[in-house]
Amino acid sequence: MESILKKALDNINKYSDIATAFFVVVIIGVIIIPIPSLFLDLLIVLNMALSVTILMLTLFTNSVLEFSTFPTLLLITTMFRLALNISATKLILSHGNAGRVIRAFGEIVTGNNYIVGAIIFIIIIIVQIVVVTNGASRVSEVTARFTLDAMPGKQMAIDADLNSGLIDEDTAKQRRLDLQREANFYGSMDGASKFVKGDAIAGILIALINFLGGILLFSVREGMSAMEALDVFGKLTIGAGLVSQIPSLLISVASGIIITRSENDLSFGESLSGELFNSYKVIGISAAVMAIIGLAPGFPTVPFMIIAIILGVAAYLLMENEKVEQERALRQMEAVREPAKEPEREEGIISFQVEPISLEIGYGLIGLTDEGSDNNLISHIMAVRRQCANEMGIILNPIRIRDNLQLDANEYVIKIKGNEVARGQIYVNKYMVIEPGGTDFEFDGISAKEPAFGLDALWIDESHKEKAELSGYTVVDPVVVLITHLKEIINRYSHELLGRQEVKQLLEGIKDKYNVVIDELIPDIMTLGEVQKVLQNLLRENIPINDLVTILETLADYGTMIKDTESLTEHVRQALRRTIVKPYLNEEGKLSVITIHPDLEELIGSNIQKSIEGSIPALQPNVITAIFDNIKQATEKLMLVGIPFVILASPKIRVAFRNLISFTFPHIPVLSLAEVPNEVEIEVLGMVEKV
């Protein structure tokens, strides 16, 4: 039985779009095509059931987003009621009968007194139009306006949570989507509530047509007396009006409930019980007031005393429950304090770990973190994290921003794993001017060095900004100066920021599509730590790891034969040769290189020694000094004219030579001949010799 029911529900969900379209077409058909009274009875009962269901849904939903189709459903149910009203009018005016449901409502409500029935019908109309619909319409209008006004602030709050690491990218994306859906919902409700008001007015007009038209037609055509016509059509009119307006009233109440709800992740009943019965004092006072009124002369004692007793019992139960909660809270506090009295249990204290990367700023820079500003530091840091993911292929942990009163007002410090690696100074209300050539600056300002690349610069006032730009200077605002410095530090220390946890996240990100190579490689061929070391070696020389599949496949190919991570890195570099060479090609697609003299290559190759830090040539100090001087002479001219170049070495000595010069010339790339694709033309601009 359960399987049959589940299968039926699955089929309903599967074909729900077709069923909805069919239902809308049926509504149009009911308006045009006459239907028998029995079928009309069935549709009227369906309309009532649908209205009750919608009302219950609004009571049990925790958020408007759980019932985001309500505005559209409001239109469809309104059209359904109007279609039934029109069909009932056809039957009333043509046959003087509209089915058993309408007749039953008319007889039960009116009895033998048409005035009472008419008054009840009018009261329902007044309550719906004046009270419920007007109120719901006004609340929808105000809520829609305030929701739209609050959207920028809410979006910035989501961005701040994402940047601080409180939520991940997927959660932030979902929150933004929910925010947009919420704004669309209230905007739609602002217009949809007009449907209900129009439905109530149409109900009044249709009721008048049924009453006057039925009496007139059947008095003239059927020869019915005025009293007989009044008896028949009075009941039918009131019955038809009630079967239409009662569901309409339920829908109006549902719309009022859903737009006046406060977002607290609780259903209406849970919120009501938690707030209405929150204080036993309030309930107790209400019980006392009811008892006093019941004992006053002239008032009926019994009903007041019954309510007073019920409220008194509720107040007593709430008071006892509050005592129990207080005792439980006291016990929890004592349990928390107890370990502090026992020094031998100090090993349970939580240790605080340093962050992978953090930014500390002086008090004068705190304004840059204002989320209300379009050019705030937090949004720029988020962009840096995305840029690092796209360009370098690394997952960058959230960058913590803290104020540090020990710093100067305009100073900032960048820390990697709690240790200072860079420091700079910016001025919030000034702009940095970087000279394009060797000429002196033409402006007055504060002399400085551009922190990321060490270029001569000047901080100028905003009034000189336009003139500086027209003069050909590069003008940068303070936030961009800081962010550029931060990104340069991230590039420089990216290998230190890539831990095992980050590598695991990278692998999980591609596992759905490339699970075969991951399962083959880890842990049978290499451990996660060994893969991490290879990736760190690549990042140490500014090679992006966003082609992770090629890296893993290369490691799987050579990992069974080679266990040395340095050698494995060289094989990976050769597989990534196009990626490695691309940044150093000139406009003509050529690779400018400085080669190494064969004698020097032979000398380095015969003196390579392995260490924990990697391969390094064991040469005499005077030989190393001569090599460094030679490199400086060969590269100085190229750097001045801005020509991109690399030092080209044989695969045998590339790693050792790179390790030798890395501290003195950290920004000069060293490539091996095996890392240059065959189609790339090589242009030799110099040679490194040992003397």
Protein Blocks (a to p, Z undefined) as FASTA:
>chain_A
ZZmmmmmmmmmmmmmmmmmmmmmmmmmmmmmpccdfklmmmmmmmmmmmmmmmmmmmmmp
cbfklmmmlmmmmmmmmmmmmmmmmmmmmmmmmnopabjklmmmmmmmnomafklmmmmm
mmmmmmmmmmmmmmmmmmmmmmmmmmmmmmmmmmmmmmmmmmnopacfklmmmmmmmmmm
mmmmmmmmmmmmmmmmmmmmmmmmmmmmmmmmmmmmmmmmnopafklmmmmmmmmmmmmm
mmmmmmmmmmmmmmmmmmmpccehiafklmmmmmmmmpfklmmmmmmmmmmmmmpghiaf
klmmmmmmmmmmmmmmmmmmmmmmmmmmmmmmmmmmmmmmmmklmmmpccddddfbdcdd
dfklmmmmpmkbmkbfklmmmmmmmmmmmmnopacddddddddfkbcfkbccddeehiaf
bdcdddfkbccdddfblbdcfbdcdddddfklopacddddfklmmmmmmnopacddfklm
mmmmmmmmmmmmmmmmmcfklmmmmmmmmmmmmmmmmmmmpmklpcfklmmmmmmmmmmn
opafklmmlmmmmmmmmmmmpmcfklmmmmmmmmmmmmmmmmmpcfkopacdddddfklm
mmmmmmcccdfkopcddddfklmmmmmmmmmmmmmmmmmnopacdddddfklmmmmmmmm
mmmmmmbccddfklpcfklccddfbdcdfZZ
